[in-house]
Amino acid sequence: MIISAVKEIHKNIKKHNEDNDVSKRTKEAQKITKIWQETVCNGTTIKSEVAISTKNNKKIDIIDFQDKIAYELKVSGNNPHHEFYKDIMKVLVYNEYQTDNEKIKKLVFITETI
């Protein structure tokens, strides 16, 4: 459900044109992420913008606490490998502050096909 929701939202919002306006693309990416989070999060077992620790302001896009899965979305297909490694680090730091039964077991990294 979480992955299929973002695919549908992306398809309906993302403008596949040659517009290189960084501001427009950033706002579009933020809109896709926000709608995705609002669509799939229930506030109890699935939450958005979860802080990785109390010591910094980094957040994980969505965590499914029941299945112990973190979801990170990179709307732009540009340089996804940079974001992927940052997201791995966010999960590792998050897990450092959790008990064994609260740790994330899986990271799902979602990005456009490039």
Number of C-alpha atoms within 10 A of each C-alpha: 8 15 14 9 15 21 16 12 16 20 12 10 13 15 11 7 6 6 9 8 8 9 9 11 16 13 11 18 18 13 16 22 22 14 15 23 20 12 14 18 16 12 9 9 12 20 19 22 13 16 15 21 16 9 7 8 9 16 17 19 20 23 23 20 15 11 12 16 18 25 19 21 23 17 21 16 12 13 10 18 10 9 16 19 10 11 23 17 13 19 21 14 14 21 17 13 13 13 8 9 8 13 17 20 12 15 16 16 16 17 17 13 9 8
